[in-house]
Amino acid sequence: MPVTKIRGVNKVRKRLADGSVRFYHYHRATGRALKGEPGSVEFLADYVAAEESIRDRHSGVLNRLIRDYTLSPEFGKLADSTRREYQRMLNKVEGKFGDLPIAALDDPRVRQDFMSWRGTVAKESGDREADNRLSVISSMLTWAKENGHILHNHVAGFRRLHKADRSELIWLPEHIEAFLKVAPLELQRALILALHTGQRQADLLSLSWNNYDGSFISLRQGKTKRRVEIPCTTTLKRMLDGLDRDTNLVLTTKTKLPWKARYFKAQWEAATKAAGITDLHFHDLRGTAITMLAEAGCSTPQIAAITGHSLKTVTTILNRYLARTRTLAEEAIALFENARSTEFANRLQTAEHQDTGT
């Protein structure tokens, strides 16, 4: 009978003196050993006792609120990568404010405490990390307010220290050509796939051959849970049809292993550096794809159908990126010069250049 995996349990493998292997289970938060096999009455009784000891110890303090938040349905609906990052930062919050009474969160002065901590984090780990930690605190406090734990979120609306303006950072043809000249084949495939689908890195690295039917790529996005069906361009179809299918995943390392996010990032950064590209990231390919679709004449709903963005988000992205490309401007002037309605404007000259007939 399958055993349901219980969160917060560590499984440790130990080899005994006689050479046999035995597994031990520990409650992660308390370090308490759990007796019996997972799923057994004895095991579950120990687990419940360990959980109750935490609730008793943390009752009425921020640690308890953090635990309730991370066990909530709202937290569970976050993308896996987002949950891991939130949990990492909440662990930092526990270390600093874990014993803070929940009642203190309704005191407006608590904002100053959190902002002061952000200043310390900014000096040690940078503005972006500091802002992100405060943002996670604010998200948790919003959840706590909506669920009746507190009356106010005094962190809401803080002004961020880190301002990342990537509005002009799109991959131009010269960037792509330079990258393809030096990048390993497996990274070239990733670039083409991103450029022709507009999908996130995590979704592309987990893309399997089951998602491709020979004409369409169909997938459910990990972050938004939206389902998209993307018709393959001739270029993308040619690349996909030319790949071996000796693994389940479309994109793999040189040795046919699944990509780990950190390893992919390191390899990608090395390739961009070799290509002389210093200010572009893989994520910028998503904005580049949206820009190219718009330049090709696609409407906002058509772009959203490909990328999985909301209509509002597509519009926001185009407001940032599209005005900074030359393609549409050149096309607009070409239309201006060849339209009957603007013929009079194209004949205009200043008085000193007019033919006087003499």
Secondary structure, 3 states (H helix, E strand, C coil): CCCCCCCCEEEEEEECCCCCEEEEEEECCCCCEECCCCCCHHHHHHHHHHHHHHHHHHCCEHHHHHHHHHCCHHHHCCCHHHHHHHHHHHHHHHHHHCCCEHHHHHCCCHHHHHHHHHHHHHHHHCHHHHHHHHHHHHHHHHHHHHCCCCCCCCCCCCCCCCCCCCCCCCCCHHHHHHHHHHCCHHHHHHHHHHHHHCCCHHHHHCCEHHHECCCEEEEECCCCCCEEEEECCHHHHHHHHCCCCCCCECCCCCCCCCCCHHHHHHHHHHHHHHCCCCCCCCCHHHHHHHHHHHHCCCCHHHHHHHHCCCHHHHHHHHHHHHHHCCHHHHHHHHHHHHCHHHHHHHCCCCHHHCCCCC
